[in-house]
Amino acid sequence: MKSIFIQKLAARFYNYFETMSMKEKDMEYRKMFNIHPTARLGYLPHIVFKGDITIGAHSYFNSGRVASGRGSKVVIGEWCAIGHNVNIHAITHDPEDATGPEESRGAKVGDIIIEDNVWIGSNTFILPGVKIGKGSVVAANAVVTKDVPERTVVGGVPAKVIKRMDK
C-alpha cells in the first residue's frame, strides 16, 4: 500500500516538473525566435529550433527540427499544420566538403519559405532553398527538394506533384 502511494506521488512530481520544464522551453523559444503568440508548439521534448525562424499566427508545429544558419532563414506562414518528426533545414552539408569541423566545412544554405495554409505531413524533410506555395499539401514521408506551386499536393522521395487543386 505504502509502495503504491510513493509511486503515485513520484509520478505526480515527475509530471509536474515535466510540465514546468515544457512551459519554460515554450517561453524560451518564444523569446529566441519570432513565434506568433497564437502559434502552437506541439510536443516540446521533441522540438529543436536553431537559427532565424519565424512562425505565423495560428500555425502549429508538432515535433521535429527547424534549422537555419549562415545567413539563411525559415519562415512558416499563418494557419500552417506541420506534423510529427518534420525536418526543415535551411542549411545542410555541401557534398564537395561534407565532413570536418562545422565552422570550417562548406555548407549549402537557402531560405525556406512556407506560405499560408500549408499542410505538411509527418516524417517530411524539406531541403534548403525551397518555397512551398499557399494552400499546398506535402504528403507524409516526402523529401522536398524543389519549390511547390500554390494549391498543389506533392509526395514521394524526391517529392513530385501528385495533383493540383482547383481554386
DSSP file (Angstrom, degrees, kcal/mol; ACC not computed):
  #  RESIDUE AA STRUCTURE BP1 BP2  ACC     N-H-->O    O-->H-N    N-H-->O    O-->H-N    TCO  KAPPA ALPHA  PHI   PSI    X-CA   Y-CA   Z-CA
    1    1 A M     >        0   0    0      0, 0.0     4,-1.9     0, 0.0     5,-0.1   0.000 360.0 360.0 360.0 -47.2    0.0    0.0    0.0
    2    2 A K  H  >  +     0   0    0      1,-0.2     4,-2.2     2,-0.2     5,-0.2   0.876 360.0  54.2 -64.0 -38.3    2.8    2.4    1.0
    3    3 A S  H  > S+     0   0    0      2,-0.2     4,-2.3     1,-0.2    -1,-0.2   0.895 107.5  49.2 -63.9 -41.8    4.8    1.5   -2.1
    4    4 A I  H  > S+     0   0    0      2,-0.2     4,-2.6     1,-0.2     5,-0.2   0.909 110.1  51.8 -65.3 -41.5    1.8    2.3   -4.4
    5    5 A F  H  X S+     0   0    0     -4,-1.9     4,-2.4     1,-0.2    -2,-0.2   0.916 110.8  47.7 -60.1 -43.8    1.3    5.7   -2.7
    6    6 A I  H  X S+     0   0    0     -4,-2.2     4,-2.7     2,-0.2    -2,-0.2   0.897 111.3  50.9 -65.6 -40.8    5.0    6.5   -3.2
    7    7 A Q  H  X S+     0   0    0     -4,-2.3     4,-2.3     2,-0.2    -2,-0.2   0.924 112.1  46.5 -62.9 -44.2    4.9    5.5   -6.8
    8    8 A K  H  X S+     0   0    0     -4,-2.6     4,-2.2     2,-0.2    -2,-0.2   0.904 113.3  49.3 -65.2 -40.9    1.8    7.7   -7.5
    9    9 A L  H  X S+     0   0    0     -4,-2.4     4,-2.3    -5,-0.2    -2,-0.2   0.919 111.0  49.3 -63.4 -44.2    3.4   10.6   -5.6
   10   10 A A  H  X S+     0   0    0     -4,-2.7     4,-2.6     1,-0.2    -2,-0.2   0.900 110.1  51.6 -62.0 -41.0    6.6   10.2   -7.6
   11   11 A A  H  X S+     0   0    0     -4,-2.3     4,-2.7     1,-0.2    -1,-0.2   0.901 109.0  50.3 -63.5 -40.8    4.7   10.1  -10.9
   12   12 A R  H  X S+     0   0    0     -4,-2.2     4,-2.4     2,-0.2    -2,-0.2   0.911 111.2  48.3 -64.3 -41.7    2.8   13.3   -9.9
   13   13 A F  H  X S+     0   0    0     -4,-2.3     4,-2.7     2,-0.2     5,-0.2   0.929 112.1  49.6 -62.0 -45.5    6.1   15.1   -9.1
   14   14 A Y  H  X S+     0   0    0     -4,-2.6     4,-2.6     1,-0.2     5,-0.2   0.946 112.5  46.6 -58.9 -49.4    7.6   13.9  -12.4
   15   15 A N  H  X S+     0   0    0     -4,-2.7     4,-2.4     1,-0.2    -1,-0.2   0.892 112.5  51.0 -61.4 -40.4    4.6   15.1  -14.4
   16   16 A Y  H  X S+     0   0    0     -4,-2.4     4,-2.4    -5,-0.2    -1,-0.2   0.946 113.5  43.3 -62.1 -49.1    4.6   18.5  -12.5
   17   17 A F  H  X S+     0   0    0     -4,-2.7     4,-2.3     1,-0.2    -2,-0.2   0.858 113.0  52.1 -69.4 -34.2    8.3   19.1  -13.2
   18   18 A E  H  X S+     0   0    0     -4,-2.6     4,-2.3    -5,-0.2    -1,-0.2   0.921 110.5  48.9 -65.1 -42.8    8.0   18.0  -16.8
   19   19 A T  H  X S+     0   0    0     -4,-2.4     4,-2.2    -5,-0.2    -2,-0.2   0.921 112.3  48.0 -60.9 -45.3    5.1   20.4  -17.4
   20   20 A M  H  X S+     0   0    0     -4,-2.4     4,-2.1     1,-0.2    -1,-0.2   0.897 110.8  51.6 -63.1 -40.2    7.0   23.2  -15.8
   21   21 A S  H  X S+     0   0    0     -4,-2.3     4,-2.3     1,-0.2    -1,-0.2   0.898 109.8  49.2 -63.5 -40.8   10.0   22.4  -17.9
   22   22 A M  H  X S+     0   0    0     -4,-2.3     4,-2.6     2,-0.2    -1,-0.2   0.875 109.1  52.2 -68.6 -37.1    7.9   22.4  -21.1
   23   23 A K  H  X S+     0   0    0     -4,-2.2     4,-2.4     2,-0.2    -1,-0.2   0.905 110.7  48.7 -63.2 -40.5    6.4   25.8  -20.2
   24   24 A E  H  X S+     0   0    0     -4,-2.1     4,-2.6     2,-0.2    -2,-0.2   0.914 111.5  48.9 -64.6 -42.9    9.9   27.2  -19.7
   25   25 A K  H  X S+     0   0    0     -4,-2.3     4,-2.8     2,-0.2     5,-0.2   0.909 110.9  51.0 -64.0 -41.6   11.1   25.8  -23.0
   26   26 A D  H  X S+     0   0    0     -4,-2.6     4,-2.2     2,-0.2    -2,-0.2   0.939 112.7  45.4 -60.0 -47.8    8.0   27.3  -24.7
   27   27 A M  H  X S+     0   0    0     -4,-2.4     4,-1.4     1,-0.2    -2,-0.2   0.901 113.3  50.5 -63.4 -40.7    8.7   30.7  -23.2
   28   28 A E  H  X S+     0   0    0     -4,-2.6     4,-2.4     1,-0.2     3,-0.3   0.925 110.5  48.7 -63.7 -45.2   12.4   30.5  -24.1
   29   29 A Y  H  X S+     0   0    0     -4,-2.8     4,-2.6     1,-0.2    -1,-0.2   0.891 109.0  53.3 -62.3 -39.2   11.6   29.6  -27.7
   30   30 A R  H  < S+     0   0    0     -4,-2.2     5,-0.4    -5,-0.2    -1,-0.2   0.798 112.2  45.6 -68.2 -27.0    9.2   32.5  -28.0
   31   31 A K  H  < S+     0   0    0     -4,-1.4    -2,-0.2    -3,-0.3    -1,-0.2   0.873 117.9  42.3 -77.3 -40.0   11.9   34.9  -26.8
   32   32 A M  H  < S+     0   0    0     -4,-2.4     2,-0.3    -5,-0.1    -2,-0.2   0.805 119.2  37.9 -79.1 -30.9   14.6   33.4  -29.0
   33   33 A F  S  < S-     0   0    0     -4,-2.6     2,-1.6    -5,-0.2    21,-0.2  -0.794  88.7-103.5-123.9 161.8   12.5   33.1  -32.2
   34   34 A N  E     +a   54   0A   0     19,-2.1    21,-2.6    -2,-0.3     2,-0.5  -0.620  56.3 158.8 -86.8  82.3    9.8   35.1  -34.0
   35   35 A I  E     -a   55   0A   0     -2,-1.6    21,-0.2    -5,-0.4    22,-0.1  -0.931  41.3-123.3-112.1 120.1    6.8   32.9  -33.0
   36   36 A H    >   -     0   0    0     19,-2.6     3,-1.7    -2,-0.5    22,-0.0  -0.280  22.9-119.0 -59.5 144.0    3.4   34.4  -33.1
   37   37 A P  T 3  S+     0   0    0      0, 0.0    -1,-0.1     0, 0.0    19,-0.1   0.775 113.9  51.4 -57.8 -27.0    1.5   34.2  -29.7
   38   38 A T  T 3  S+     0   0    0      2,-0.1     2,-0.1    22,-0.0    18,-0.1   0.565  86.8 104.5 -88.5  -6.9   -1.3   32.1  -31.3
   39   39 A A    <   -     0   0    0     -3,-1.7     2,-0.5    16,-0.2    21,-0.2  -0.467  64.8-141.0 -71.2 145.7    1.1   29.6  -32.9
   40   40 A R  E     -f   60   0B   0     19,-2.7    21,-2.2    -2,-0.1     2,-0.6  -0.920   9.1-155.3-114.9 134.0    1.3   26.3  -31.1
   41   41 A L  E     -f   61   0B   0     -2,-0.5     3,-0.3    19,-0.2    21,-0.2  -0.938  19.4-160.3-104.1 117.5    4.3   24.2  -30.4
   42   42 A G        +     0   0    0     19,-3.1     2,-1.4    -2,-0.6    -1,-0.2   0.920  65.8   7.7 -67.9-103.0    3.2   20.6  -30.0
   43   43 A Y    >   -     0   0    0     19,-2.4     3,-2.3     1,-0.2    -1,-0.2  -0.649  67.8-171.0 -91.0  87.1    5.4   18.1  -28.3
   44   44 A L  G >  S+     0   0    0     -2,-1.4     3,-1.7    -3,-0.3    -1,-0.2   0.742  77.3  65.8 -55.8 -32.3    8.2   20.3  -27.0
   45   45 A P  G 3  S+     0   0    0      0, 0.0    -1,-0.3     0, 0.0    18,-0.1   0.786 109.0  42.9 -61.5 -20.3   10.5   17.5  -25.8
   46   46 A H  G <  S+     0   0    0     -3,-2.3    18,-2.8    16,-0.2     2,-0.4  -0.070  94.9  95.7-116.3  32.9   10.8   16.6  -29.5
   47   47 A I  E <   +l   64   0C   0     -3,-1.7     2,-0.4    16,-0.2    18,-0.2  -0.990  45.2 179.6-122.6 129.9   11.2   20.1  -31.0
   48   48 A V  E     -l   65   0C   0     16,-2.1    18,-2.5    -2,-0.4     2,-0.4  -0.989   2.8-176.3-130.0 122.6   14.6   21.6  -31.7
   49   49 A F  E     +l   66   0C   0     -2,-0.4     2,-0.3    16,-0.2    18,-0.2  -0.931   5.9 170.7-116.2 142.3   14.9   25.1  -33.3
   50   50 A K  E     +l   67   0C   0     16,-1.9    18,-2.1    -2,-0.4     2,-0.3  -0.940  45.8   0.4-151.5 127.7   18.1   26.7  -34.3
   51   51 A G  S    S-     0   0    0     -2,-0.3     2,-0.9    16,-0.2    18,-0.1  -0.717 107.9  -8.3 107.0-151.2   18.8   29.9  -36.3
   52   52 A D  E    S+ b   0  73A   0     20,-0.5    22,-2.5    -2,-0.3     2,-0.4  -0.797  74.0 165.2 -95.0 101.6   16.5   32.6  -37.8
   53   53 A I  E     - b   0  74A   0     -2,-0.9   -19,-2.1    20,-0.2     2,-0.4  -0.965  18.7-175.9-128.1 134.0   12.9   31.2  -37.5
   54   54 A T  E     -ab  34  75A   0     20,-2.2    22,-2.9    -2,-0.4     2,-0.4  -0.997   2.4-172.5-127.0 133.0    9.5   32.8  -37.9
   55   55 A I  E     -ab  35  76A   0    -21,-2.6   -19,-2.6    -2,-0.4    22,-0.2  -0.994  19.0-138.6-126.9 125.3    6.2   31.1  -37.3
   56   56 A G    >   -     0   0    0     20,-2.2     3,-1.4    21,-0.8    24,-0.1  -0.089  36.7 -60.2 -80.2 176.4    3.0   32.9  -38.2
   57   57 A A  T 3  S+     0   0    0      1,-0.2    22,-2.4    21,-0.1    23,-0.2  -0.211 113.9   2.7 -59.4 139.5   -0.4   33.2  -36.5
   58   58 A H  T 3  S+     0   0    0      1,-0.2    -1,-0.2    20,-0.2     2,-0.2   0.512  94.4 131.7  65.0   9.4   -2.4   30.0  -35.8
   59   59 A S    <   -     0   0    0     -3,-1.4   -19,-2.7    20,-0.2     2,-0.4  -0.526  40.7-154.3 -83.8 157.7    0.2   27.7  -37.2
   60   60 A Y  E     -fg  40  81B   0     20,-2.5    22,-1.9   -21,-0.2     2,-0.5  -0.994  12.3-163.0-135.5 148.9    1.3   24.6  -35.3
   61   61 A F  E     -fg  41  82B   0    -21,-2.2   -19,-3.1    -2,-0.4    22,-0.2  -0.969   5.6-170.5-127.0 110.3    4.4   22.5  -35.3
   62   62 A N        -     0   0    0     20,-2.3   -19,-2.4    -2,-0.5     2,-0.3   0.984  59.0 -39.5 -71.3 -58.8    4.0   19.1  -33.7
   63   63 A S  S    S+     0   0    0     20,-1.3    23,-2.4   -21,-0.2     2,-0.3  -0.980  84.4  76.3-165.0 158.5    7.6   17.8  -33.5
   64   64 A G  E     -lm  47  86C   0    -18,-2.8   -16,-2.1    21,-0.3     2,-0.4  -0.956  69.6 -56.6 137.1-154.1   10.9   17.8  -35.4
   65   65 A R  E     -lm  48  87C   0     21,-1.8    23,-2.9    -2,-0.3     2,-0.4  -0.992  29.7-172.2-135.5 134.5   13.8   20.1  -36.1
   66   66 A V  E     +lm  49  88C   0    -18,-2.5   -16,-1.9    -2,-0.4     2,-0.4  -0.996  20.6 171.0-123.8 124.3   13.9   23.5  -37.8
   67   67 A A  E     +lm  50  89C   0     21,-2.5    23,-3.4    -2,-0.4    24,-0.4  -0.996  11.8 164.0-139.9 139.0   17.4   24.9  -38.5
   68   68 A S        +     0   0    0    -18,-2.1     2,-0.3    -2,-0.4    23,-0.1  -0.869  12.3 157.5-136.3 174.0   18.9   27.7  -40.4
   69   69 A G    >   +     0   0    0     -2,-0.3     3,-1.1    21,-0.2    -2,-0.0  -0.939  44.9  41.9 175.1 164.5   22.3   29.3  -40.4
   70   70 A R  T 3  S-     0   0    0     -2,-0.3     3,-0.1     1,-0.3    -1,-0.1   0.883 132.1 -36.1  49.6  48.0   25.0   31.3  -42.1
   71   71 A G  T 3  S+     0   0    0      1,-0.3    -1,-0.3    39,-0.0     2,-0.2   0.495 111.3 116.9  90.8   3.6   22.5   33.9  -43.4
   72   72 A S    <   -     0   0    0     -3,-1.1   -20,-0.5    38,-0.1    -1,-0.3  -0.630  41.8-164.7-100.7 164.8   19.6   31.6  -44.2
   73   73 A K  E     -b   52   0A   0     -2,-0.2    39,-2.4    -5,-0.1     2,-0.4  -0.954  16.6-139.1-143.6 161.8   16.1   31.7  -42.6
   74   74 A V  E     -bc  53 112A   0    -22,-2.5   -20,-2.2    -2,-0.3     2,-0.5  -0.995  18.8-173.5-123.4 125.2   13.0   29.7  -42.2
   75   75 A V  E     -bc  54 113A   0     37,-2.7    39,-3.3    -2,-0.4     2,-0.5  -0.980   3.6-171.2-122.2 121.5    9.6   31.4  -42.5
   76   76 A I  E     -bc  55 114A   0    -22,-2.9   -20,-2.2    -2,-0.5    39,-0.2  -0.959  19.4-143.1-111.5 124.6    6.4   29.5  -41.8
   77   77 A G    >   -     0   0    0     37,-2.7   -21,-0.8    -2,-0.5     3,-0.5   0.266  32.3 -61.2 -73.6-161.8    3.2   31.4  -42.7
   78   78 A E  T 3  S+     0   0    0      1,-0.2    39,-2.8   -23,-0.1    40,-0.3  -0.547 110.7  12.3 -87.3 150.7   -0.2   31.6  -41.0
   79   79 A W  T 3  S+     0   0    0    -22,-2.4     2,-0.3     1,-0.2    -1,-0.2   0.804  83.6 156.7  56.2  36.7   -2.6   28.6  -40.4
   80   80 A C    <   -     0   0    0     -3,-0.5   -20,-2.5   -23,-0.2     2,-0.6  -0.732  32.3-151.9 -91.8 142.2    0.1   26.0  -41.3
   81   81 A A  E     -gh  60 119B   0     37,-2.5    39,-3.2    -2,-0.3     2,-0.5  -0.956  14.5-175.0-116.5 112.9   -0.3   22.5  -40.0
   82   82 A I  E     -gh  61 120B   0    -22,-1.9   -20,-2.3    -2,-0.6    39,-0.2  -0.944  12.9-145.0-118.0 122.1    3.0   20.7  -39.5
   83   83 A G    >   -     0   0    0     37,-2.8   -20,-1.3    -2,-0.5     3,-0.5   0.283  34.2 -60.6 -72.1-164.4    3.0   17.0  -38.5
   84   84 A H  T 3  S+     0   0    0    -22,-0.2    39,-2.7     1,-0.2    40,-0.3  -0.518 111.1  11.8 -84.6 148.4    5.4   15.0  -36.3
   85   85 A N  T 3  S+     0   0    0     37,-0.2     2,-0.5   -39,-0.2   -21,-0.3   0.867  81.7 162.8  56.4  43.4    9.1   14.4  -37.0
   86   86 A V  E <   -m   64   0C   0    -23,-2.4   -21,-1.8    -3,-0.5     2,-0.5  -0.810  24.2-157.2 -95.1 131.4    9.3   17.1  -39.6
   87   87 A N  E     +mn  65 125C   0     37,-2.9    39,-3.0    -2,-0.5     2,-0.6  -0.946  12.3 179.7-112.7 120.5   12.7   18.4  -40.5
   88   88 A I  E     +mn  66 126C   0    -23,-2.9   -21,-2.5    -2,-0.5     2,-0.6  -0.935  10.7 178.7-121.3 104.1   13.0   21.8  -42.1
   89   89 A H  E     +m   67   0C   0     37,-2.4   -21,-0.2    -2,-0.6   -23,-0.1  -0.911  22.8 178.3-119.0 109.7   16.7   22.6  -42.8
   90   90 A A  S    S+     0   0    0    -23,-3.4    20,-1.9    -2,-0.6     2,-0.3   0.321  80.4  47.8 -86.8   7.0   17.8   25.8  -44.4
   91   91 A I  E     +P  109   0D   0    -24,-0.4     2,-0.3    18,-0.2    18,-0.2  -0.989  66.2 153.7-145.4 138.9   21.4   24.6  -44.0
   92   92 A T  E     -P  108   0D   0     16,-2.1    16,-2.7    -2,-0.3     2,-0.0  -0.926  47.7 -64.6-152.5 175.6   23.0   21.3  -44.9
   93   93 A H  E     -P  107   0D   0     -2,-0.3    14,-0.2    14,-0.2     5,-0.2  -0.337  42.8-124.2 -65.6 145.1   26.3   19.8  -45.8
   94   94 A D    >   -     0   0    0     12,-1.2     3,-1.8     3,-0.5    12,-0.2  -0.835  18.1-139.6 -84.1 122.6   28.0   20.7  -49.1
   95   95 A P  G >  S+     0   0    0      0, 0.0     3,-0.5     0, 0.0    -1,-0.1   0.775 101.8  55.5 -57.5 -25.5   28.6   17.4  -50.9
   96   96 A E  G 3  S+     0   0    0      1,-0.2    -3,-0.0     2,-0.1    -2,-0.0   0.688 125.8  20.2 -78.7 -18.6   32.0   18.6  -52.0
   97   97 A D  G <  S+     0   0    0     -3,-1.8     9,-0.5     9,-0.1    -3,-0.5  -0.415  79.9 149.5-146.8  60.2   33.1   19.4  -48.4
   98   98 A A    <   +     0   0    0     -3,-0.5     2,-0.2    -5,-0.2    -2,-0.1   0.663  53.8  46.4 -81.7 -19.5   30.8   17.3  -46.3
   99   99 A T  S    S+     0   0    0     -4,-0.1     7,-0.2    -5,-0.1    -5,-0.0  -0.719  71.5  63.2-124.1 171.9   32.9   16.5  -43.2
  100  100 A G  S    S-     0   0    0     -2,-0.2     5,-0.1     5,-0.1    -3,-0.0  -0.533  91.8 -13.0 109.3-177.8   35.2   18.1  -40.7
  101  101 A P    >>  -     0   0    0      0, 0.0     3,-1.5     0, 0.0     4,-1.5  -0.294  63.4-127.9 -59.0 136.9   34.7   20.9  -38.1
  102  102 A E  T 34 S+     0   0    0      1,-0.3     3,-0.2     2,-0.2    -3,-0.0   0.855 105.6  54.6 -55.7 -39.8   31.4   22.7  -38.6
  103  103 A E  T 34 S+     0   0    0      1,-0.2    -1,-0.3     3,-0.0    -3,-0.0   0.664 116.0  36.9 -72.6 -14.9   33.0   26.1  -38.7
  104  104 A S  T <4 S+     0   0    0     -3,-1.5    -1,-0.2     2,-0.1    -2,-0.2   0.549  97.7  87.1-114.8  -8.5   35.4   25.3  -41.5
  105  105 A R  S  < S-     0   0    0     -4,-1.5    -7,-0.1    -3,-0.2    -5,-0.1  -0.539  81.4-100.2 -91.1 160.0   33.5   23.0  -43.8
  106  106 A G        -     0   0    0     -9,-0.5   -12,-1.2    -2,-0.2     2,-0.3  -0.316  36.5-163.2 -73.0 158.2   31.3   24.1  -46.6
  107  107 A A  E     -P   93   0D   0    -14,-0.2     2,-0.6   -37,-0.0   -14,-0.2  -0.993  19.8-133.6-142.7 149.1   27.5   24.3  -46.4
  108  108 A K  E     +P   92   0D   0    -16,-2.7   -16,-2.1    -2,-0.3     2,-0.3  -0.923  36.7 177.0 -99.9 121.7   24.6   24.6  -48.7
  109  109 A V  E     +P   91   0D   0     -2,-0.6     2,-0.2   -18,-0.2   -18,-0.2  -0.883  12.9 150.4-126.3 156.8   22.2   27.2  -47.5
  110  110 A G        -     0   0    0    -20,-1.9    19,-1.3    -2,-0.3    20,-0.3  -0.764  45.9 -96.7 179.2 137.4   19.0   28.7  -48.7
  111  111 A D        -     0   0    0     -2,-0.2     2,-0.5    17,-0.2   -37,-0.2  -0.236  29.8-146.8 -58.3 145.8   15.9   30.3  -47.2
  112  112 A I  E     -c   74   0A   0    -39,-2.4   -37,-2.7    17,-0.2     2,-0.5  -0.984  14.8-171.3-115.6 122.5   12.9   28.1  -46.8
  113  113 A I  E     -cd  75 131A   0     17,-2.0    19,-3.0    -2,-0.5     2,-0.6  -0.965   7.7-174.2-117.3 120.4    9.5   29.8  -47.2
  114  114 A I  E     -cd  76 132A   0    -39,-3.3   -37,-2.7    -2,-0.5    19,-0.2  -0.953  20.7-149.5-113.2 110.1    6.3   28.0  -46.3
  115  115 A E    >   -     0   0    0     17,-2.7     3,-0.5    -2,-0.6   -38,-0.3  -0.030  34.0 -59.6 -74.7-178.5    3.4   30.2  -47.2
  116  116 A D  T 3  S+     0   0    0      1,-0.2    19,-2.1   -40,-0.1    20,-0.3  -0.154 112.1  16.9 -64.7 152.7    0.0   30.4  -45.5
  117  117 A N  T 3  S+     0   0    0    -39,-2.8     2,-0.4    17,-0.2    -1,-0.2   0.820  82.4 152.6  58.7  39.3   -2.4   27.4  -45.2
  118  118 A V    <   -     0   0    0     -3,-0.5   -37,-2.5   -40,-0.3     2,-0.5  -0.825  32.8-154.1-101.0 138.5    0.1   24.7  -45.9
  119  119 A W  E     -hi  81 137B   0     17,-2.2    19,-2.9    -2,-0.4     2,-0.5  -0.960   9.6-170.7-112.5 122.4   -0.2   21.2  -44.5
  120  120 A I  E     -hi  82 138B   0    -39,-3.2   -37,-2.8    -2,-0.5    19,-0.2  -0.960  16.9-137.6-116.5 118.9    3.0   19.2  -44.1
  121  121 A G    >   -     0   0    0     17,-3.0     3,-0.7    -2,-0.5    20,-0.1  -0.173  33.4 -77.4 -72.5 165.9    2.6   15.6  -43.2
  122  122 A S  T 3  S+     0   0    0      1,-0.2    19,-2.4    18,-0.1    20,-0.3  -0.167 109.6  22.5 -62.1 153.8    4.7   13.6  -40.7
  123  123 A N  T 3  S+     0   0    0    -39,-2.7     2,-0.3     1,-0.2    -1,-0.2   0.728  86.3 150.0  62.9  27.1    8.3   12.5  -41.3
  124  124 A T    <   -     0   0    0     -3,-0.7   -37,-2.9   -40,-0.3     2,-0.4  -0.639  33.7-155.7 -90.7 147.8    8.8   15.1  -44.1
  125  125 A F  E     -no  87 143C   0     17,-2.4    19,-2.9    -2,-0.3     2,-0.5  -0.992   4.9-165.7-124.3 125.9   12.2   16.6  -44.9
  126  126 A I  E     -no  88 144C   0    -39,-3.0   -37,-2.4    -2,-0.4    19,-0.2  -0.959  13.0-148.1-116.0 124.4   12.4   20.0  -46.5
  127  127 A L    >   -     0   0    0     17,-2.5     3,-0.9    -2,-0.5   -37,-0.1  -0.388  32.4 -72.9 -90.6 165.1   15.8   21.0  -48.0
  128  128 A P  T 3  S+     0   0    0      0, 0.0   -17,-0.2     0, 0.0    -1,-0.2  -0.156 111.2  25.4 -57.3 146.1   17.4   24.4  -48.3
  129  129 A G  T 3  S+     0   0    0    -19,-1.3     2,-0.3     1,-0.2   -17,-0.2   0.582  85.9 138.9  82.8  11.9   16.1   26.9  -50.9
  130  130 A V    <   -     0   0    0     -3,-0.9   -17,-2.0   -20,-0.3     2,-0.4  -0.707  34.6-164.9 -96.7 140.7   12.6   25.6  -51.1
  131  131 A K  E     -d  113   0A   0     -2,-0.3    17,-2.9   -19,-0.2     2,-0.6  -0.993   5.4-159.3-120.2 128.1    9.4   27.6  -51.3
  132  132 A I  E     -de 114 148A   0    -19,-3.0   -17,-2.7    -2,-0.4     3,-0.1  -0.938  22.2-131.5-110.0 117.9    6.1   25.9  -50.6
  133  133 A G    >   -     0   0    0     15,-2.9     3,-1.4    -2,-0.6    19,-0.2  -0.131  33.7 -72.9 -71.3 161.6    3.1   27.9  -52.0
  134  134 A K  T 3  S+     0   0    0      1,-0.2    17,-3.0    16,-0.1   -17,-0.2  -0.140 113.1   9.8 -52.6 139.5   -0.1   28.8  -50.3
  135  135 A G  T 3  S+     0   0    0    -19,-2.1    -1,-0.2    15,-0.2   -17,-0.2   0.626  93.3 142.4  69.9  14.4   -2.7   26.1  -49.7
  136  136 A S    <   -     0   0    0     -3,-1.4   -17,-2.2   -20,-0.3     2,-0.4  -0.415  40.5-143.5 -87.7 164.8   -0.3   23.3  -50.7
  137  137 A V  E     -ij 119 153B   0     15,-2.3    17,-2.5   -19,-0.2     2,-0.6  -0.996   3.8-160.1-129.0 131.6   -0.1   19.8  -49.1
  138  138 A V  E     -ij 120 154B   0    -19,-2.9   -17,-3.0    -2,-0.4    17,-0.2  -0.961  26.5-129.5-110.6 117.6    3.1   17.9  -48.6
  139  139 A A    >   -     0   0    0     15,-3.1     3,-1.3    -2,-0.6    17,-0.1  -0.215  34.6 -84.8 -65.4 154.1    2.4   14.1  -48.1
  140  140 A A  T 3  S+     0   0    0      1,-0.2    16,-0.3   -20,-0.1   -17,-0.2  -0.231 112.0  20.2 -56.9 146.2    3.9   12.2  -45.2
  141  141 A N  T 3  S+     0   0    0    -19,-2.4    -1,-0.2     1,-0.2   -17,-0.2   0.598  90.9 144.5  70.1  15.6    7.4   10.8  -45.7
  142  142 A A    <   -     0   0    0     -3,-1.3   -17,-2.4   -20,-0.3     2,-0.5  -0.473  44.5-146.9 -82.7 155.1    8.2   13.2  -48.5
  143  143 A V  E     -o  125   0C   0     13,-2.1    16,-3.0   -19,-0.2     2,-0.7  -0.965  16.6-153.7-118.6 110.2   11.6   14.8  -49.2
  144  144 A V  E     +o  126   0C   0    -19,-2.9   -17,-2.5    -2,-0.5   -14,-0.1  -0.760  30.2 156.0 -93.2 114.2   11.0   18.2  -50.7
  145  145 A T        +     0   0    0     -2,-0.7     2,-0.3    14,-0.2    -1,-0.2   0.552  61.5  40.8-110.9 -14.7   13.9   19.3  -52.9
  146  146 A K  S    S-     0   0    0     13,-0.1   -16,-0.1     1,-0.1   -19,-0.1  -0.871  95.8 -76.1-133.4 164.1   12.2   21.8  -55.2
  147  147 A D        -     0   0    0     -2,-0.3   -15,-0.2   -18,-0.1    -2,-0.1  -0.219  39.3-141.2 -57.9 148.6    9.6   24.6  -54.9
  148  148 A V  B     -e  132   0A   0    -17,-2.9   -15,-2.9    -4,-0.1   -12,-0.1  -0.972  17.8-129.9-114.7 120.5    6.0   23.6  -54.6
  149  149 A P    >   -     0   0    0      0, 0.0     3,-0.6     0, 0.0   -16,-0.1  -0.180  40.8 -76.6 -63.9 162.2    3.5   25.8  -56.5
  150  150 A E  T 3  S+     0   0    0      1,-0.2   -15,-0.2   -18,-0.1    15,-0.1  -0.241 112.9   9.7 -56.2 145.9    0.4   27.1  -54.8
  151  151 A R  T 3  S+     0   0    0    -17,-3.0    14,-3.1     1,-0.2     2,-0.4   0.874  96.7 135.5  50.3  50.2   -2.5   24.7  -54.1
  152  152 A T  E <   - K   0 164B   0     -3,-0.6   -15,-2.3    12,-0.2     2,-0.5  -0.975  49.4-141.7-129.3 140.6   -0.5   21.6  -55.1
  153  153 A V  E     +jK 137 163B   0     10,-3.2     9,-3.5    -2,-0.4    10,-1.4  -0.899  26.7 178.5-100.2 127.0   -0.2   18.2  -53.5
  154  154 A V  E     +jK 138 161B   0    -17,-2.5   -15,-3.1    -2,-0.5     2,-0.3  -0.907   6.3 157.0-125.4 156.3    3.3   16.7  -53.6
  155  155 A G  E   > + K   0 160B   0      5,-1.9     5,-2.4    -2,-0.3     2,-0.1  -0.977  25.6  58.0-167.2 163.7    4.7   13.5  -52.2
  156  156 A G  T   5S-     0   0    0    -16,-0.3   -13,-2.1    -2,-0.3     3,-0.2  -0.408  83.1 -43.2 105.6-179.4    7.5   10.9  -52.6
  157  157 A V  T   5S+     0   0    0      1,-0.4     2,-0.1   -15,-0.2   -13,-0.1  -0.936 140.5  17.0-130.6 106.0   11.2   10.8  -52.5
  158  158 A P  T   5S-     0   0    0      0, 0.0    -1,-0.4     0, 0.0   -14,-0.2   0.686 116.7-111.4 -71.0 160.5   12.0   13.2  -54.0
  159  159 A A  T   5 -     0   0    0    -16,-3.0     2,-0.3    -3,-0.2    -3,-0.2  -0.323  40.3-178.3 -63.9 136.0    8.6   14.9  -53.8
  160  160 A K  E   < -K  155   0B   0     -5,-2.4    -5,-1.9   -16,-0.1     2,-0.2  -0.904  38.0 -83.0-130.3 160.4    6.7   15.2  -57.1
  161  161 A V  E     +K  154   0B   0     -2,-0.3    -7,-0.3    -7,-0.2     3,-0.1  -0.456  39.2 175.9 -66.6 128.1    3.4   16.7  -58.0
  162  162 A I  E     -     0   0B   0     -9,-3.5     2,-0.3     1,-0.4    -8,-0.2   0.798  66.3 -26.3 -96.4 -45.2    0.5   14.4  -57.2
  163  163 A K  E     -K  153   0B   0    -10,-1.4   -10,-3.2     2,-0.0     2,-0.4  -0.982  52.6-124.1-163.5 159.6   -2.3   16.8  -58.2
  164  164 A R  E     -K  152   0B   0     -2,-0.3     2,-0.4   -12,-0.2   -12,-0.2  -0.910  29.0-133.4-106.8 138.2   -3.2   20.4  -58.4
  165  165 A M        -     0   0    0    -14,-3.1     2,-0.1    -2,-0.4    -2,-0.0  -0.754  19.6-119.9 -94.3 135.9   -6.2   21.7  -56.5
  166  166 A D              0   0    0     -2,-0.4    -1,-0.0     1,-0.1   -15,-0.0  -0.391 360.0 360.0 -68.9 149.6   -8.7   23.9  -58.3
  167  167 A K              0   0    0     -2,-0.1    -1,-0.1     0, 0.0    -2,-0.0   0.468 360.0 360.0 -79.3 360.0   -9.3   27.3  -56.8
